[in-house]
């Protein structure tokens, strides 16, 4: 298991590969021309922003509340699917 501090030091390409292999995709949304995917990786929220010509990975401070992190994705999540209905 890769510690969060070590993850942040990886090159962007390695971070993206680590997210794909070890992360858990929670939600996806659109923001302007960006596709934003929210992952958890080792109990940390990580966003992968993908645009036409760029890719950006951002992490959240450990003090960030889960509600604040998840709020932008609520319109994209089908609660019935999450609850198995």
Secondary structure, DSSP 4 states (H G I P E B T S, - for coil): ---HHHHHHS-HHHHHHHHHHH-EEEEEEEETTEEEEEEEETTEEEEEEE-SS-EEEEE--TTS-HHHHHGGGGGG--HHHHHT-
